[in-house]
Amino acid sequence: MPADEIVAVQAALTARNGIRATARQVGTGNATVHAIACEMRVTGLIGTDYPYRAFFDHVRHRTVNEQAAREIIERHGPDAVPIIRERAENATDLADEIAAKEWRDIADAAERILRETAK
């Protein structure tokens, strides 16, 4: 996702727009907005009182990561996994282990999806 779109998503979330409204406004998928919201939440850019907190439920974690992986695969094709792994490394470099784990989980989901579609 281009940096200007990420900034637009962050601005909309900071203004307390919902996941779906932000996705429509910026022109990206709900799961992509969710991934950015997760990063913002763990770094303190949005609080735990965020109105769409149900999106952060651990129960939905895998499904959301798989959706994010699908959206990234749609955009980048087979190059998606290295791109996602790079984001995980960047988060690690910034000492943001929670975001790094999210990105690694999304990368694992992308690998799984690509393996399954190759069969």
Steps between C-alpha positions, in 0.01 A plus 500: 500500500645839409607721789238765420222241529637379834502859626141545376391184685679613817338845480153352455548258790637777721183696421316197640354387168415130495687226317245470218453875457876548485539218247235658274643849543858396414405234246659199666379185673366464853778258596768742385346777710475255790873416475589871509258552791671216689835670453356831614339338803818329620704816450245708690386709202143391565374392838346178620166682512495508119134461394557191282692313767321174414723483191791439735353187659748217512231265368496689169878533482569219253206585272599865485864412430393267220284775350787747523726242335249450217477874438878535492527197267241662270711814485850348481453142377775251591722787623260553791680278750840673474327839522312398814813348654680829435227684691550257788875570494435875495275467804770296676757767414268753664481274809129447441477128562122494512470651150785275381308195623184619320694541174666156544156345558371669183806375308438145625138527388611625158742208463221258593260658251756497219584133573132404495431684173805339336357150557 
